[in-house]
Amino acid sequence: MWASEGWGGNFEDAINWKVGDGRVISFWEDSWLNCGALKKVFSRLFSFSTVKDAKVAQLGSWNNGVWVWSLEWRRSFFEWEKPLESRLLQFLLGTRLVLGETDNWLWEVGEFQNYSVTSAYVLLRRDREEVLPNVYSRLWRCKALPSATLTAWRVLENRIATSVNLESRGIVVDNPLCCLCGMEEESNCHLFFVCRFAWLVWCLCFEWLGVTFVIHSDPVLNFIQFGMCNASGQINEFWGVIWVGVVSEIWKHRNNVIFNREKVDVLEVFALV
């Protein structure tokens, strides 16, 4: 879920294989060398492999305690293809297999390289905050109602109780479709930025402000782009208040439609903003 909503782009980079006897690691599929998954780096060679789902241990043998690679191909290589094989072998020769030792995951975060929920959370937060350092300080400077600002923070953090988020926590939802458009599953991105209803609300706001914008579907990036490049900080704080108002009123209207059986009304939401 975190990855799909923009969290932890470097999370996978923190997990690597520690090669043992090669019986667990997939030779072509797994990222067990520094170059990444071999099927992507050497896609042409992968197409020639006779055993595409082979484990590392299947593509070689031990000879007097020394591991010898033995790759099998469907045909002989043309002259211009041979450098590809040579490059692959260079990567392989830099890797040592260890007889009798099981392949293991290696968590490359922290001093002791031991995985913990805390270290994973720190990595995810760091990944997000290093890229977007000023988002939250800008949000808390907005002179909006505290309840509206809190809702906006929950939207940025993907902690809003949309159907998708509720289902991810094991909560059964009768109808996962967006109640404002009835077209797609109600995710965080959809409800506030992709939904036809939300899009119309944003368009009315842009028309009122006399500007034209391309609406980004990612909440954080949408908040970042919602402002004027050459405007003063005070003016951009005003724009931030508008953004907070839009997401807050969309959320309140959504709840009124579900729980109070109110009618879907774009103009009402825009007027409240």
ROVOLUM-32603 format. One record per residue (C-alpha): residue number from 1; x, y, z. Coordinates in Angstrom, 2 decimals, always signed. Example, Ala and Ser with C-alpha at 12.3 -4.5 7.8 and 13.67 -1.06 7.14 Angstrom:
+-----+---------+---------+---------+
!   k !      c1 !      c2 !      c3 !
+-----+---------+---------+---------+
!   1 !  +12.30 !   -4.50 !   +7.80 !
!   2 !  +13.67 !   -1.06 !   +7.14 !
+-----+---------+---------+---------+
***
This chain:
+-----+---------+---------+---------+
!   k !      c1 !      c2 !      c3 !
+-----+---------+---------+---------+
!   1 !   +0.00 !   +0.00 !   +0.00 !
!   2 !   +2.80 !   +2.45 !   +0.88 !
!   3 !   +4.43 !   +2.00 !   -2.48 !
!   4 !   +1.22 !   +2.46 !   -4.41 !
!   5 !   +0.57 !   +5.77 !   -2.66 !
!   6 !   +4.05 !   +7.10 !   -3.08 !
!   7 !   +5.70 !   +5.97 !   +0.14 !
!   8 !   +9.18 !   +4.53 !   +0.43 !
!   9 !  +10.54 !   +4.73 !   -3.09 !
!  10 !  +13.92 !   +3.50 !   -1.74 !
!  11 !  +12.50 !   +0.75 !   +0.47 !
!  12 !  +13.49 !   -2.04 !   -1.91 !
!  13 !  +16.97 !   -0.57 !   -2.19 !
!  14 !  +17.44 !   -1.28 !   +1.53 !
!  15 !  +16.91 !   -5.03 !   +1.02 !
!  16 !  +19.58 !   -7.13 !   -0.67 !
!  17 !  +20.47 !  -10.77 !   -0.95 !
!  18 !  +23.38 !  -12.25 !   +0.93 !
!  19 !  +24.44 !  -15.08 !   -1.35 !
!  20 !  +24.99 !  -18.46 !   +0.25 !
!  21 !  +24.76 !  -21.72 !   -1.70 !
!  22 !  +22.42 !  -20.17 !   -4.31 !
!  23 !  +19.55 !  -22.60 !   -3.78 !
!  24 !  +16.98 !  -19.89 !   -2.93 !
!  25 !  +17.92 !  -16.94 !   -5.15 !
!  26 !  +16.39 !  -16.77 !   -8.62 !
!  27 !  +19.25 !  -16.19 !  -11.06 !
!  28 !  +17.32 !  -13.98 !  -13.49 !
!  29 !  +14.44 !  -12.59 !  -11.41 !
!  30 !  +16.03 !  -11.51 !   -8.11 !
!  31 !  +18.27 !   -8.49 !   -7.57 !
!  32 !  +21.21 !  -10.34 !   -6.06 !
!  33 !  +24.04 !   -8.50 !   -7.87 !
!  34 !  +24.88 !   -4.81 !   -7.70 !
!  35 !  +23.59 !   -4.29 !  -11.23 !
!  36 !  +19.98 !   -5.24 !  -10.36 !
!  37 !  +17.77 !   -8.03 !  -11.72 !
!  38 !  +19.66 !   -9.76 !  -14.53 !
!  39 !  +16.53 !  -10.24 !  -16.66 !
!  40 !  +16.29 !   -6.45 !  -16.94 !
!  41 !  +19.98 !   -5.63 !  -17.31 !
!  42 !  +20.64 !   -8.46 !  -19.77 !
!  43 !  +17.21 !   -8.81 !  -21.35 !
!  44 !  +18.62 !  -10.18 !  -24.61 !
!  45 !  +20.61 !  -12.90 !  -22.84 !
!  46 !  +17.57 !  -13.69 !  -20.73 !
!  47 !  +15.57 !  -14.36 !  -23.91 !
!  48 !  +18.23 !  -16.92 !  -24.94 !
!  49 !  +18.35 !  -18.73 !  -21.60 !
!  50 !  +17.11 !  -22.31 !  -21.60 !
!  51 !  +16.11 !  -22.14 !  -17.92 !
!  52 !  +14.49 !  -18.79 !  -17.21 !
!  53 !  +13.31 !  -19.72 !  -13.71 !
!  54 !  +16.63 !  -21.25 !  -12.64 !
!  55 !  +18.06 !  -20.78 !   -9.17 !
!  56 !  +21.65 !  -19.60 !   -8.93 !
!  57 !  +22.79 !  -23.06 !   -7.81 !
!  58 !  +21.40 !  -24.63 !  -11.00 !
!  59 !  +23.71 !  -22.69 !  -13.31 !
!  60 !  +27.05 !  -24.03 !  -12.19 !
!  61 !  +28.80 !  -26.66 !  -10.10 !
!  62 !  +31.50 !  -27.11 !   -7.48 !
!  63 !  +34.93 !  -28.28 !   -8.71 !
!  64 !  +37.46 !  -28.99 !   -5.95 !
!  65 !  +35.81 !  -26.44 !   -3.70 !
!  66 !  +35.62 !  -23.79 !   -6.42 !
!  67 !  +32.33 !  -22.67 !   -7.96 !
!  68 !  +32.31 !  -22.84 !  -11.77 !
!  69 !  +29.56 !  -21.13 !  -13.75 !
!  70 !  +27.86 !  -23.09 !  -16.54 !
!  71 !  +25.22 !  -21.04 !  -18.35 !
!  72 !  +23.07 !  -22.69 !  -20.99 !
!  73 !  +21.79 !  -20.89 !  -24.10 !
!  74 !  +19.35 !  -21.81 !  -26.85 !
!  75 !  +21.86 !  -20.99 !  -29.57 !
!  76 !  +25.40 !  -19.77 !  -30.15 !
!  77 !  +25.99 !  -16.04 !  -29.97 !
!  78 !  +26.70 !  -13.79 !  -32.91 !
!  79 !  +29.96 !  -11.86 !  -32.72 !
!  80 !  +28.21 !   -8.66 !  -31.65 !
!  81 !  +26.39 !  -10.52 !  -28.86 !
!  82 !  +29.50 !  -12.06 !  -27.28 !
!  83 !  +30.46 !   -8.89 !  -25.35 !
!  84 !  +27.10 !   -9.16 !  -23.55 !
!  85 !  +27.98 !  -12.61 !  -22.28 !
!  86 !  +31.46 !  -11.42 !  -21.29 !
!  87 !  +29.97 !   -8.53 !  -19.32 !
!  88 !  +27.57 !  -10.88 !  -17.53 !
!  89 !  +30.43 !  -13.22 !  -16.61 !
!  90 !  +32.39 !  -10.30 !  -15.18 !
!  91 !  +29.51 !   -9.61 !  -12.76 !
!  92 !  +29.28 !  -13.30 !  -11.87 !
!  93 !  +32.99 !  -13.77 !  -11.24 !
!  94 !  +32.81 !  -11.08 !   -8.59 !
!  95 !  +30.30 !  -13.17 !   -6.59 !
!  96 !  +31.30 !  -16.00 !   -4.26 !
!  97 !  +28.94 !  -18.82 !   -3.40 !
!  98 !  +29.32 !  -20.39 !   +0.05 !
!  99 !  +28.79 !  -24.14 !   +0.23 !
! 100 !  +26.45 !  -25.18 !   +3.03 !
! 101 !  +25.22 !  -21.65 !   +3.79 !
! 102 !  +21.62 !  -20.64 !   +3.02 !
! 103 !  +20.84 !  -17.53 !   +0.99 !
! 104 !  +19.51 !  -14.77 !   +3.24 !
! 105 !  +17.95 !  -11.35 !   +3.00 !
! 106 !  +20.18 !   -8.52 !   +4.21 !
! 107 !  +18.58 !   -5.37 !   +5.67 !
! 108 !  +21.09 !   -2.61 !   +4.90 !
! 109 !  +19.78 !   +0.00 !   +7.29 !
! 110 !  +21.24 !   +0.75 !  +10.69 !
! 111 !  +24.52 !   -0.16 !  +12.32 !
! 112 !  +23.75 !   -3.85 !  +12.89 !
! 113 !  +21.76 !   -4.44 !   +9.68 !
! 114 !  +18.94 !   -6.15 !  +11.60 !
! 115 !  +15.42 !   -5.52 !  +10.35 !
! 116 !  +12.93 !   -3.95 !  +12.73 !
! 117 !   +9.62 !   -2.17 !  +12.29 !
! 118 !  +11.22 !   +0.97 !  +13.71 !
! 119 !  +14.07 !   +0.99 !  +11.18 !
! 120 !  +11.62 !   +0.41 !   +8.32 !
! 121 !   +9.42 !   +3.27 !   +9.51 !
! 122 !  +12.43 !   +5.59 !   +9.82 !
! 123 !  +13.48 !   +4.70 !   +6.28 !
! 124 !  +10.02 !   +5.35 !   +4.89 !
! 125 !   +9.72 !   +8.67 !   +6.69 !
! 126 !  +13.21 !   +9.74 !   +5.67 !
! 127 !  +12.53 !   +8.82 !   +2.07 !
! 128 !   +9.43 !  +10.99 !   +2.06 !
! 129 !  +10.70 !  +13.91 !   +4.11 !
! 130 !  +14.07 !  +14.27 !   +2.37 !
! 131 !  +12.35 !  +14.68 !   -0.98 !
! 132 !   +9.57 !  +16.91 !   +0.33 !
! 133 !  +11.06 !  +18.80 !   +3.27 !
! 134 !   +8.82 !  +21.90 !   +3.29 !
! 135 !   +5.40 !  +20.40 !   +2.71 !
! 136 !   +4.31 !  +20.02 !   +6.31 !
! 137 !   +5.75 !  +23.30 !   +7.54 !
! 138 !   +3.77 !  +25.03 !   +4.79 !
! 139 !   +0.63 !  +23.16 !   +5.78 !
! 140 !   +0.85 !  +24.12 !   +9.47 !
! 141 !   +1.35 !  +27.77 !   +8.53 !
! 142 !   -2.02 !  +27.84 !   +6.76 !
! 143 !   -4.52 !  +30.01 !   +8.61 !
! 144 !   -7.35 !  +27.53 !   +8.25 !
! 145 !   -9.61 !  +25.90 !  +10.81 !
! 146 !   -7.64 !  +23.33 !  +12.86 !
! 147 !  -10.12 !  +20.58 !  +11.92 !
! 148 !   -9.68 !  +21.37 !   +8.21 !
! 149 !   -5.89 !  +21.44 !   +8.53 !
! 150 !   -5.95 !  +18.09 !  +10.32 !
! 151 !   -8.04 !  +16.59 !   +7.52 !
! 152 !   -5.57 !  +17.95 !   +4.96 !
! 153 !   -2.66 !  +16.41 !   +6.91 !
! 154 !   -4.44 !  +13.05 !   +6.91 !
! 155 !   -4.90 !  +13.34 !   +3.14 !
! 156 !   -1.19 !  +14.05 !   +2.65 !
! 157 !   -0.30 !  +11.12 !   +4.89 !
! 158 !   -2.88 !   +8.78 !   +3.28 !
! 159 !   -4.48 !   +8.29 !   +6.69 !
! 160 !   -7.98 !   +9.18 !   +5.58 !
! 161 !  -10.63 !   +6.46 !   +5.95 !
! 162 !  -11.31 !   +5.81 !   +2.27 !
! 163 !  -12.73 !   +2.47 !   +1.16 !
! 164 !   -9.34 !   +1.30 !   -0.09 !
! 165 !   -7.62 !   +2.19 !   +3.17 !
! 166 !  -10.34 !   +0.55 !   +5.26 !
! 167 !  -10.11 !   -2.67 !   +3.23 !
! 168 !   -6.32 !   -2.67 !   +3.60 !
! 169 !   -6.90 !   -2.79 !   +7.38 !
! 170 !   -9.24 !   -5.77 !   +7.09 !
! 171 !  -12.46 !   -3.77 !   +7.44 !
! 172 !  -15.29 !   -4.99 !   +5.20 !
! 173 !  -16.78 !   -2.22 !   +3.04 !
! 174 !  -20.23 !   -2.77 !   +1.53 !
! 175 !  -19.53 !   -0.70 !   -1.57 !
! 176 !  -15.89 !   +0.19 !   -2.32 !
! 177 !  -16.80 !   +2.52 !   -5.20 !
! 178 !  -16.51 !   +6.28 !   -4.80 !
! 179 !  -19.89 !   +7.60 !   -3.65 !
! 180 !  -19.35 !  +10.90 !   -5.49 !
! 181 !  -18.90 !   +9.43 !   -8.98 !
! 182 !  -19.62 !   +5.70 !   -8.68 !
! 183 !  -16.93 !   +4.95 !  -11.25 !
! 184 !  -13.82 !   +3.75 !   -9.41 !
! 185 !  -12.66 !   +2.42 !   -6.06 !
! 186 !  -12.44 !   +5.14 !   -3.45 !
! 187 !   -8.72 !   +5.60 !   -2.88 !
! 188 !   -7.05 !   +8.65 !   -1.42 !
! 189 !   -5.81 !   +9.87 !   -4.80 !
! 190 !   -9.10 !   +9.17 !   -6.56 !
! 191 !  -11.43 !  +10.82 !   -4.05 !
! 192 !   -9.64 !  +14.16 !   -3.88 !
! 193 !   -8.03 !  +14.57 !   -7.30 !
! 194 !   -9.06 !  +12.00 !   -9.93 !
! 195 !  -12.80 !  +11.70 !   -9.26 !
! 196 !  -14.99 !  +13.62 !  -11.73 !
! 197 !  -16.70 !  +15.35 !   -8.82 !
! 198 !  -13.42 !  +16.49 !   -7.26 !
! 199 !  -12.11 !  +17.58 !  -10.65 !
! 200 !  -15.14 !  +19.85 !  -11.15 !
! 201 !  -14.62 !  +21.40 !   -7.72 !
! 202 !  -10.98 !  +22.14 !   -8.51 !
! 203 !  -11.94 !  +23.58 !  -11.91 !
! 204 !  -14.44 !  +25.97 !  -10.28 !
! 205 !  -11.73 !  +27.10 !   -7.86 !
! 206 !   -9.25 !  +27.67 !  -10.68 !
! 207 !  -11.85 !  +29.65 !  -12.61 !
! 208 !  -12.55 !  +31.75 !   -9.52 !
! 209 !   -8.83 !  +32.42 !   -9.07 !
! 210 !   -8.38 !  +33.14 !  -12.77 !
! 211 !   -5.67 !  +30.56 !  -13.33 !
! 212 !   -5.16 !  +27.31 !  -15.24 !
! 213 !   -3.63 !  +24.26 !  -13.58 !
! 214 !   -2.89 !  +20.62 !  -14.37 !
! 215 !   -4.15 !  +18.63 !  -11.39 !
! 216 !   -1.57 !  +16.17 !  -10.05 !
! 217 !   -3.10 !  +12.95 !   -8.70 !
! 218 !   -0.54 !  +12.54 !   -5.90 !
! 219 !   -1.72 !  +14.51 !   -2.83 !
! 220 !   +1.72 !  +15.76 !   -1.76 !
! 221 !   +2.79 !  +16.79 !   -5.25 !
! 222 !   -0.61 !  +18.40 !   -5.79 !
! 223 !   -0.15 !  +20.47 !   -2.64 !
! 224 !   +3.36 !  +21.50 !   -3.71 !
! 225 !   +2.23 !  +22.65 !   -7.16 !
! 226 !   -0.76 !  +24.53 !   -5.76 !
! 227 !   +0.72 !  +28.01 !   -5.57 !
! 228 !   +2.30 !  +30.83 !   -7.58 !
! 229 !   +5.99 !  +30.57 !   -8.48 !
! 230 !   +6.78 !  +34.27 !   -8.30 !
! 231 !   +4.31 !  +35.23 !   -5.58 !
! 232 !   +5.15 !  +36.25 !   -2.02 !
! 233 !   +5.02 !  +33.81 !   +0.85 !
! 234 !   +1.88 !  +35.46 !   +2.16 !
! 235 !   +0.04 !  +34.93 !   -1.13 !
! 236 !   +1.11 !  +31.30 !   -1.30 !
! 237 !   -0.08 !  +30.80 !   +2.28 !
! 238 !   -3.46 !  +32.03 !   +1.07 !
! 239 !   -3.32 !  +29.46 !   -1.74 !
! 240 !   -2.50 !  +26.80 !   +0.84 !
! 241 !   -5.64 !  +27.75 !   +2.78 !
! 242 !   -7.70 !  +27.24 !   -0.40 !
! 243 !   -6.15 !  +23.80 !   -0.91 !
! 244 !   -6.93 !  +22.85 !   +2.68 !
! 245 !  -10.48 !  +24.10 !   +2.24 !
! 246 !  -11.07 !  +22.09 !   -0.94 !
! 247 !   -9.90 !  +18.72 !   +0.42 !
! 248 !  -11.65 !  +19.33 !   +3.75 !
! 249 !  -14.99 !  +20.21 !   +2.13 !
! 250 !  -14.78 !  +17.27 !   -0.31 !
! 251 !  -14.26 !  +14.95 !   +2.67 !
! 252 !  -17.16 !  +16.46 !   +4.63 !
! 253 !  -19.43 !  +16.29 !   +1.58 !
! 254 !  -18.48 !  +12.68 !   +0.99 !
! 255 !  -19.41 !  +11.82 !   +4.58 !
! 256 !  -22.72 !  +13.67 !   +4.30 !
! 257 !  -23.58 !  +11.74 !   +1.15 !
! 258 !  -22.83 !   +8.40 !   +2.82 !
! 259 !  -24.14 !   +8.96 !   +6.34 !
! 260 !  -26.81 !  +11.66 !   +5.89 !
! 261 !  -27.97 !  +10.63 !   +2.41 !
! 262 !  -27.40 !  +14.10 !   +1.01 !
! 263 !  -27.29 !  +14.67 !   -2.75 !
! 264 !  -23.99 !  +15.07 !   -4.56 !
! 265 !  -23.61 !  +18.81 !   -5.20 !
! 266 !  -20.44 !  +20.33 !   -6.72 !
! 267 !  -21.67 !  +23.91 !   -6.36 !
! 268 !  -22.36 !  +23.46 !   -2.65 !
! 269 !  -18.81 !  +22.29 !   -2.00 !
! 270 !  -17.36 !  +25.14 !   -4.05 !
! 271 !  -19.50 !  +27.68 !   -2.17 !
! 272 !  -18.30 !  +26.35 !   +1.18 !
! 273 !  -14.68 !  +26.58 !   +0.05 !
+-----+---------+---------+---------+
***
